[in-house]
């Protein structure tokens, strides 16, 4: 049995940067065990699987170790594949996730704009367990649906932060977002999820469902620019829409091929 597979660099306009994601278009769902094994074999932060049903695309995302509730860069990658290689003629794609509900991606020129639900988060105590996760001390901590958000003093601290993966893995939740006001953009961030097999994610769309509402309120603006300061870097155009956020970026095809499942 053969299975089509694409690899897309998301949130970038050139290959070898942004965040790589694998995309597998399916005619019908594979067994969960097979999808998890494909994701493990790909060894990328995320592999997206989707099945077209009527005018909607059902989508799921797997890290090398587990299925996750939401993934932005792999959704952008899946939309890039559908728009460019899977005969989708409209400028909007309607996705549906069993774990995150209705998701939408619109095409505006080269830009793909994700429309995702806004995360709900609240401030939490700066406990020793949280402080021990990095070499710098954050001045605020929040907890969202799946991730912690730690706010630091400046962009240099985000760039130079050294994560302590054992400490991060002990916290309840998917991972930790760290952020600060940017020098040349509105805000910068990094993301770490060692518990899910992703020590540092190059660009994390889902983290921006937390970052966008936080910085929109802090800066008093609804349209924001952002950089994720991983080694590969990612560039995002963001908009706060109260209960939804828009996250815009580009994608580039790196690989197309076939998986041989038997």
Secondary structure as UniProt FT lines:
FT   STRAND          2..10
FT   TURN            15..16
FT   STRAND          19..26
FT   HELIX           32..42
FT   STRAND          46..53
FT   TURN            54..55
FT   STRAND          56..62
FT   STRAND          67..68
FT   HELIX           72..85
FT   STRAND          92..97
FT   TURN            98..100
FT   STRAND          101..108
FT   TURN            109..110
FT   STRAND          111..117
FT   STRAND          122..123
FT   HELIX           128..131
FT   TURN            132..133
FT   STRAND          140..143
FT   STRAND          147..151
FT   HELIX           155..160
FT   HELIX           165..170
FT   STRAND          175..181
FT   STRAND          187..193
FT   HELIX           194..196
FT   STRAND          198..201
FT   TURN            205..207
FT   HELIX           208..219
FT   STRAND          223..228
FT   STRAND          234..241
FT   TURN            242..243
FT   STRAND          244..249
FT   STRAND          251..260
//
